[in-house]
């Protein structure tokens, strides 16, 4: 499997996966279409805040991820937020998720904490994340959208 940065030419393929992801049990609330499109546009741009990557096998895109980082006092350093991680249904169960995390840990060796959100219903993802050493953090989240 190859992991590379997203480019503009990937937008159509990635948006199909974004739609599937955001209409699945991996997401517990609706996200407006214009937000999904703006996020994808940022992921293929020079925006230093959001990095979009695609996962490829035999030249075909099988998944994508959005990554962003910030400082976390509790960890004493940089937190890498895995904003989205999606692998196409037909590619699941073949070790691509584990390969992605091995790449991630090697690609970002100075990160103090890796973090993501996951719904309890997304049991396959929870199982993978636990296998990769993740554990639940007991905080509730509060947000204010503007």
N, C-alpha and C positions, 0 to 999 in steps of 0.2 A: 504494500500500500504506500502511496505517496501523499504527502500533505504539502500544500502550497497555498500562498496567499491568493485570495479571490481577486479576480479582475472583472472589468465591466462585461466582458463576453460571457461570464458565468451567471449573470443576473437572472436570466430566464430559468435556468436549471435550479438555482438556489431558491428563487421565489416559490417554485413548486414545492420544495421541501419546507420552506418557511410556512406556507399555507397548511401543509399537512401537520407540521409540528404545532402550530398555534390553534389547530382545530382538533387536538388530541387530548387524551387525559394527562399529558405532560404539562399542560397549562390550565390553571384553575380560574381564569378570567378572560374576558374578551379583550383583544388588543385591536385598535383601529387599523384599518388597511393603510392609511397614510403614514402611520407610525412604523408599520412593518416595511413599507417602501423607503421611508427616510433612513431607517436603520440599515437596510441593504445598501442604499446609496453611500452612506458613511463607511460601510465595511469595504467598499471597493474604491474608496477615495484615498487621499493622502491624510485623512483625519488621524492624528496621532493617538486619539483616545480609544478608538475601536479598531480591532484587527479582525478581519474575516479570513477564514481559511476553508479550503475544501479538501475533502478526503477523496482520493481517486484510486481506483483499481482497474488495471488494464485500460487506462485512458478514459474511463467513465467516472463521473462524479457519483459517489455513493453516500456522501454526507457533507455536512458543513458544521462550523463552529464560529461563534463570536466570542472574542476575548477582550477584556479591558482590565486595567490595573489601577490601584490606588493604595495609599498608606493606611495601615491598620495598627492602631496603638496596641491592641491586645496581642497581636502577633509580633510587634516590634519591628515592622518592616512592610514590605510590599505584599499586597494581596492581589492575586490574579483571579478575577471573576470570570468563570466560564458562563457567559451570558446565555448562550444557546449551544447545545450539542445535539445534533440529529444525525442518525444513520438510517438510510432507507430500509424499509421492512425486509426486503429480500437480501440485504447485506448483514442483517443482525444475526448474531450467534456464530459468526465466523472469526471472532477475535479482533475485529477492527476497532472496537471501543478500547480494548486493552492496548492495542498498538497506538491509538491516539494518545492515551495517557502517558505511555512511555515516551512518545515524542514530546509531549507537553512538558514533562518533568525535565527532560534533557534540554529543551528549547528555552526554558525559563529557570535556570538553576539557582538564581538569587532570590526567588520568591520565598517569602516566609509562610504564606498561607495560600492555598488554592481553595476557592469557594464556588458554590453553585447553589441554585434552588432546585428542588425536586418535589413533586407531589407524591403522596403515599401510594396513589393508584398506579404510578409508573414503576411497577415492581421490578421489571427487567433492568431499568436504569439504576434503581436503588441497589440491586444485587451487584451490578458492575461496579458502582462507586464504592461500595463496602469492600469488594475484592481489591480495589485499587488503594485502599487505606483511608477512605473518607469515613467520617462519622457525623452523626447529626449534631447540630448546634441548637440548643434549646431556645433561642430567641424567637419572639414574634417580630414580624416586621410591620412598621408603620410607614405610610407614604403620604405625600401630598403632591398630586399632579398639578401642573400649571399649564 
